[in-house]
Amino acid sequence: MGKRGSRSQSQLLGSLTKKQKKHLRDFGEEHPFYDRVSRKEAKPQTCQLSESSDTSSSESEAESEPEQVSGYHRLLATLKNVSKEEEEEEEEEEEEEDSATDETEMNLEDGDSDISEEEEMAAESADMQGVPSPADPEGKDGHGPPGTSEESPEEFTDAKHESLFSLETNFLEEESGGDSSPKASQDPFVQHVNTKLKEKEIQAVATNPRTTHQLKWPILGQVVFSSKFQKLETFKPPKDIDLKSVHLQKPLESTWIKTNSQFLSGPQKSSSPFTPLQKELFLIMNSYRDLFYPERTALKNGEEIRHVYCLHVINHVLKANAQVLANNSRRRSQKLGVGDDDDFRDQGLTRPKVLIVVPFREAALRVVQLFISLLEGDSKKKIIVSNKKRFNGEYGSDPEERPPNLKRPEDYEAVFVGNIDDHFRIGVAILQRSIRLYAPFYSSDILIASPLGLRTIIGGEGEKKRDFDFLSSVELLIIDQADIYLMQNWEHVLHLMNHMNLLPLDSHGVDFSRVRMWSLNNWSKYYRQTLLFGALQDAQINSVFNKYCVNVQGQVGSPLSLTFGKCRVLFGSRGRRGGLHLVSSGDSSPPDALSDPWQVAVRNVPMTGSISQVLVQLPHVFQRMEAESLASVIDASRGTLGSRMVLSIWFNFFVNKILPQYRDAVMSHTLIYVPSYFDFVRLRNYFKKEELNFTHICEYTQKSGVSRARHFFLQGEKQFLLLTERFHFYKRYTIKGIRNLIFYELPTYPHFYSEVCNMLRATSSGEEAAWTCTVLYSKYDAQRLAAVVGVERAAQMLQSKKNVHLFITGER
């Protein structure tokens, strides 16, 4: 009977929803709405009551038989015995199941459905305006394969430790002493926040030319210091530095050495606390200049760079909070009305000081782990970390979830490691030696989020529920792995930058007597330091760095030109493809197209390029497309809204000059590699209109469609295969059966060129002599061309207007 009873109880409990369980647990009965009412009409019954029924005594109640316990009460008893952790786990599992079912219902089917020209034009306008395209109605275009995002409708925030981590009600601990606040004039933090700007200087920023000065550093190579303000100060890294000279806040001087010990070995471990790369990067960070470092790779120096910028973040937050707590103590010790209010201006309009943008949850997990390690070190006294267990569960990953037989390149394994969910945001509050995870945004010191996670909370114009006041007083912005956002949705990054350091719409309980004057004057963007790390130079990344970074301390970028003989190559940063012009070495003035101050150049470009990694004997034909201006390459493809779409020069060149060469049945097994999804849509519609024998694979194609397309292409049933770059980035499948290869545009990642070319040897059956490779480029593709063929060869190709034929022997 016991087993049967427990089984019936579990069945009844399992049939209840989460709301019914909560109501049963709180009130001991089911909600009346869920009462099971029989459809049969009950016949009325009459009964006679005894005279003594109105009176009752305690004796009769005591002598009466014990009341029978109902099934609902037994269920209630079982529910009360469940621990809170198990309840949270059950709720999370239900939310995951609900989100999984929603995602499967909302996944886009990229089958044979056609997209009309009006939809195509709307997709193009969506790319310009940052709104979801018709091919991506849920706005998921650009943040990874469908189904990778898991976000609960109600976010968890820690409300229990609000007073414990409040800056307004806390003071410096006696153990810290009165000297822990940064008061020394030599401290870069104090110098930066106390820098005073004048109204004339702010007004002149829009018209001032950018002053630049180029230096060569031992590790970083060619470094350019630039600024729009009149004063431009440069420096070179010293040979040796110690932790005291960089003004680290306690306890970072003792904890940093242990945290960074994995990168130090041998005599270097005892001589310097930094690696050579970390030393030069931290010197720039600690000077509060904007920094763009385009050589951050997951395989080589990714963790090394993450360690050093986390040190800078914790150092900045500890100094800022120590200054606030010290002023709290000073105000408490002084009488009311004594002292100048300007002496206590130490805050912004909102509390969040640091924003770290990372692409995946795994990166956020490693950042928080570094924070804990930097505050804890090797001390016996552990720091307090609230909600740590919940954080590890939501941001960690299970190694068994990854297929054991999955073989991918090393860079793929390094990027897509751990939890790769790209929809998240979390607030972190730090007070002395305690960390509060899941803090509300307006009670946080550090915000860690993905571009998609920020986009959903910032919202767009016209949306009722949107909030971006928490970005008003960000003093340190870190955008890590910026190249991955090109594969997600770059519009989210632009949307974020457009909402940085705006005046808040609400006061959020701020004490205006403690707010710095430059924050009240809406000059916060001139005091914000931006650190930008990526794996490549790209025109879109360069444009963000030069357009949105106007730090009063200046910028540290890369050289503006490269000289080869009589040819000087100038790199611009406009548009999707970037800018490039060729001038003689005697001409010192840049062309009119680059007369604006937004200029940046490729630095330390490989002399050979990724074409040297091609392992097959393959002739490479680089077809140059002539264009009068950059606008004619890109903007000609977009007519005015509501009018018929005009074919772009790029598309027209491909259709009329390149494609006819491959229409013959002899040129079968042709793969067309398309970096842009919108170009892919245009080509797909044209192929369908012309009734060409083709198939296609993009990031939204389901697994069955991918398998079907790969099979048809391998067997020769389909002559053409359209492949998007984002599909290759997220999947890295080896496409078999390729004999002819066309790069509709140079790939974003240089090593993708060699990877795709090496796919030809996957099915080598004696047709090596007939293999072909054609690449389309223009003079505005300087950065990508130099990364593929090398800088010297790129300068020669851009100087000559003829098509270039290269032959790779494949001997390595």
C-alpha positions, -999 to +999 in steps of 0.1 A: +000+000+000+028+024+008+044+020-027+010+023-044+002+055-023+035+071-031+031+063-067-004+079-069+009+110-051+038+114-075+014+110-105-009+136-091+020+159-083+034+154-118+001+164-134+001+198-117+017+229-133+042+251-117+016+277-107-007+249-092+022+235-072+030+270-058-006+276-048-008+242-032+023+248-013+012+282-001-024+276+007-027+238+012-053+233-015-058+236-052-070+269-067-108+269-072-103+276-109-088+241-113-116+223-094-128+192-112-165+198-117-187+169-129-210+177-158-238+156-142-264+175-122-263+165-085-296+156-070-305+176-038-305+156-006-322+165+027-311+154+061-324+159+096-302+175+122-304+165+159-312+190+185-277+187+200-261+194+167-258+231+174-238+226+205-204+211+207-179+205+235-142+199+237-149+165+252-169+153+222-142+166+198-116+148+218-136+116+219-145+117+182-125+097+157-094+113+141-102+132+108-090+115+077-061+133+059-069+142+023-046+135-006-039+172-011-026+175+024-003+146+018+009+163-013+014+195+006+036+176+031+058+162+004+061+197-012+072+212+021+099+187+025+115+197-008+145+220-004+147+254-020+176+243-042+155+215-056+127+239-063+150+262-082+163+233-102+128+222-111+118+257-122+150+260-143+143+227-160+108+237-168+120+270-182+146+253-203+120+229-216+096+258-224+124+278-241+135+247-261+099+241-274+096+278-283+128+277-302+120+246-321+087+262-331+103+295-341+133+281-360+135+294-395+132+269-423+156+280-450+142+256-476+132+263-512+109+292-502+116+322-524+121+358-511+106+385-532+124+417-543+104+437-518+115+414-490+151+416-502+150+454-501+136+452-466+164+429-456+189+454-470+173+483-451+173+462-420+210+458-423+213+496-424+189+504-397+195+475-373+160+460-374+151+423-380+150+414-416+121+394-432+143+364-434+149+367-397+116+378-381+126+372-345+157+394-348+181+366-344+200+374-375+236+376-366+239+362-331+247+326-341+228+295-352+192+294-343+185+278-309+217+288-291+200+314-269+184+305-236+170+334-215+144+331-189+115+356-191+121+368-155+158+375-146+171+367-112+186+396-092+201+395-058+180+417-035+192+403-002+226+420+000+215+455-011+225+472+021+257+452+025+270+464-009+256+499-008+281+527-013+260+553+004+257+535+037+292+519+040+325+533+052+361+523+050+371+494+073+395+502+100+418+474+087+421+493+054+432+524+070+427+560+058+453+558+031+436+532+009+417+558-011+437+571-041+450+605-031+484+606-045+488+630-074+509+605-093+481+580-095+468+578-131+433+572-118+433+605-098+449+624-127+423+611-152+392+618-131+405+652-120+413+664-156+394+696-163+381+704-197+368+738-209+338+745-229+359+758-258+379+725-259+347+704-261+333+726-289+365+724-309+366+686-308+342+683-338+364+705-360+399+698-347+420+675-369+434+644-353+469+648-342+490+616-346+525+604-337+539+570-345+563+550-323+577+515-325+574+494-294+593+462-288+563+438-287+533+458-300+553+470-330+542+502-348+519+521-324+502+554-332+492+579-306+463+601-317+440+627-302+416+654-312+426+676-283+454+700-286+477+682-262+492+649-273+516+631-250+534+600-260+557+576-242+578+545-246+577+515-223+604+512-197+626+481-196+615+470-161+584+479-140+574+469-106+539+468-091+544+498-069+551+521-099+518+512-115+498+522-084+478+490-078+452+491-051+453+466-022+453+436-023+462+434-060+499+438-054+500+404-036+473+386-055+483+395-091+516+375-090+498+343-081+470+349-105+494+356-134+519+329-125+508+305-153+521+329-179+554+335-161+582+310-161+619+309-153+638+341-147+609+361-160+588+351-130+612+367-105+621+397-126+587+410-137+551+404-127+540+409-163+548+392-196+563+415-222+529+418-240+511+424-207+536+450-196+531+471-227+493+467-228+489+475-191+510+506-194+486+519-220+456+508-200+469+524-168+474+557-187+436+557-194+441+560-232+418+543-256+434+511-270+427+490-301+447+458-303+438+438-334+460+407-327+441+390-299+436+354-308+420+326-287+449+302-294+479+325-286+473+354-262+436+355-255+438+344-218+470+365-213+451+397-224+420+388-204+441+386-172+456+420-177+424+439-185+407+422-156+435+435-134+428+470-148+391+467-142+394+456-105+421+482-099+398+509-113+367+498-093+385+494-060+400+529-064+367+545-073+348+527-044+376+535-019+373+572-028+335+571-022+338+552+011+366+576+023+345+606+015+316+589+034+338+587+064+350+623+060+314+636+058+304+616+088+332+630+109+326+666+098+296+687+109+269+696+085+276+727+065+314+725+070+336+719+039+332+724+002+307+702-016+331+700-046+356+681-025+331+652-022+323+649-060+334+613-066+306+596-085+287+595-117+250+598-124+246+560-120+267+535-102+279+511-130+315+521-139+327+493-161+310+475-190+326+443-204+312+430-236+320+394-244+305+370-269+297+339-249+288+329-213+321+310-210+340+342-214+318+359-187+325+329-164+363+333-168+361+370-162+343+365-129+367+337-119+396+361-125+378+388-103+376+363-075+412+352-079+424+388-079+406+397-047+413+364-030+448+354-040+465+329-017+452+344+015+436+320+040+406+343+044+382+336+016+362+364+002+324+365+002+309+357-032+271+357-031+251+335-055+283+317-067+266+283-070+238+297-091+263+315-113+284+284-119+253+265-128+240+290-153+273+300-169+292+267-166+290+238-190+289+200-189+319+184-207+297+154-216+274+176-237+301+180-264+302+151-289+334+131-284+341+124-321+337+161-331+369+171-350+373+208-357+403+231-362+422+243-332+410+279-335+374+266-336+379+246-304+394+276-287+366+299-296+336+276-291+346+262-257+323+258-227+289+275-227+284+293-260+250+309-252+252+345-265+222+360-247+231+371-212+238+400-189+248+401-153+256+428-127+286+425-103+291+446-072+324+448-055+329+463-020+363+459-005+368+421-003+333+409-012+316+402-046+279+402-052+268+384-083+234+390-100+233+425-085+207+449-100+222+470-127+219+503-108+235+487-077+264+471-098+299+483-103+306+461-133+283+449-160+292+418-181+270+412-211+268+401-247+257+425-275+224+406-278+218+407-241+223+445-241+202+450-272+172+433-257+172+456-226+182+488-244+154+483-269+146+505-298+127+537-305+090+533-299+093+504-275+077+509-241+100+487-220+135+499-226+163+511-204+198+525-210+203+548-181+228+524-166+252+532-195+253+569-186+283+569-163+304+540-177+340+550-173+357+519-187+343+500-217+359+468-228+349+451-260+367+417-262+368+394-292+352+421-314+358+400-346+332+375-334+305+402-333+309+405-371+297+369-373+269+376-348+252+409-355+273+440-358+242+462-356+240+453-319+274+468-313+265+500-331+233+502-312+252+499-279+277+526-289+249+550-298+235+547-263+267+550-244+271+579-219+238+596-225+221+617-199+197+594-179+160+599-181+156+592-143+176+603-113+177+567-098+181+582-063+215+598-070+229+624-046+238+653-071+261+669-045+284+639-050+283+638-088+313+650-107+309+682-127+320+666-160+293+640-156+266+667-149+278+685-180+272+654-202+309+651-209+313+615-197+321+602-232+353+623-231+364+606-199+355+571-209+383+547-217+376+521-244+396+490-248+390+471-280+405+437-287+400+416-318+417+390-340+418+411-372+417+445-387+384+452-402+369+484-415+338+482-393+359+477-362+382+505-371+352+528-377+337+521-342+371+528-326+376+561-345+341+574-344+330+566-308+363+569-289+370+606-280+389+601-248+406+632-235+437+612-229+439+602-266+440+569-285+466+543-292+460+527-326+480+516-356+499+532-385+480+551-412+502+541-441+525+514-454+552+523-480+566+499-506+590+515-530+573+543-548+538+532-536+523+543-503+491+525-492+467+545-471+439+527-453+406+542-444+378+530-422+345+539-440+317+516-448+317+478-449+347+473-470+369+501-457+389+525-478+423+525-495+441+548-519+474+548-536+497+579-537+533+584-547+558+584-519+566+621-525+530+632-519+525+638-482+488+648-483+461+621-481+433+622-507+401+640-500+383+607-492+405+604-461+407+640-450+385+633-420+402+624-387+389+588-387+418+569-401+435+537-390+458+512-408+467+476-408+495+469-384+520+440-385+503+424-415+519+390-425+542+395-455+531+362-470+494+361-461+472+331-456+476+320-492+508+304-482+488+279-461+471+265-492+482+228-495+468+220-530+481+228-565+456+255-575+457+285-599+443+316-581+428+342-604+421+376-587+395+395-608+396+432-601+364+451-602+367+488-610+346+513-591+347+551-590+338+553-554+331+532-524+294+543-524+291+529-559+302+495-546+278+493-516+251+519-517+242+514-554+225+481-543+200+501-522+175+523-539+151+546-521+127+530-498+097+517-517+113+518-551+127+489-571+161+477-560+190+486-582+216+460-590+249+468-574+280+471-595+295+442-576+266+420-584+264+431-620+301+424-625+297+389-611+266+381-632+279+394-665+316+387-663+322+358-639+291+336-639+289+330-677+323+312-675+309+286-651+275+280-667+288+252-690+282+217-677+319+211-679+324+236-650+303+216-626+309+212-588+313+250-584+313+264-548+305+301-544+317+314-510+296+345-500+306+364-468+275+386-466+241+371-460+224+398-480+245+391-510+236+354-505+199+363-506+204+383-538+224+355-555+199+328-545+170+348-559+188+354-591+197+317-595+161+307-589+149+333-614+174+320-640+165+284-632+201+274-626+209+240-612+220+249-577+216+243-540+225+265-510+236+263-474+234+292-449+234+296-411+196+291-410+195+259-430+184+229-409+205+198-405+184+178-430+188+206-456+225+207-451+229+170-455+207+170-486+226+199-502+261+184-495+249+150-510+235+166-541+267+187-546+290+157-541+271+135-565+270+162-592+232+165-592+236+202-584+261+223-604+264+252-580+265+254-542+260+288-524+277+288-490+277+317-465+307+326-444+287+326-411+278+289-417+314+281-422+323+301-390+298+282-368+300+247-383+334+243-401+320+214-423+343+200-450+324+204-483+334+175-505+332+174-543+346+209-550+363+214-584+358+251-590+359+277-563+346+313-564+351+338-536+323+363-542+342+386-518+374+381-498+367+363-465+366+382-433+390+359-416+422+354-436+427+318-427+392+309-441+407+314-475+432+286-471+407+264-453+382+266-481+409+261-508+422+230-489+387+214-491+394+206-528+417+177-517+389+161-497+377+142-528+408+140-550+401+117-579+425+128-606+408+161-616+435+183-600+445+197-633+410+211-639+407+228-605+401+266-605+398+294-580+385+329-587+385+358-563+366+391-567+382+422-552+383+460-556+407+487-545+387+492-514+395+457-501+431+465-491+430+452-456+415+418-465+436+415-497+468+422-477+459+395-451+454+369-479+482+375-504+506+396-483+512+433-481+538+437-508+519+416-533+487+435-524+503+468-531+514+456-565+479+442-573+462+475-562+487+496-582+481+476-614+446+475-629+451+441-645+438+408-632+464+388-613+470+350-618+488+332-590+497+295-589+503+277-556+524+245-560+512+230-527+547+220-516+551+226-479 
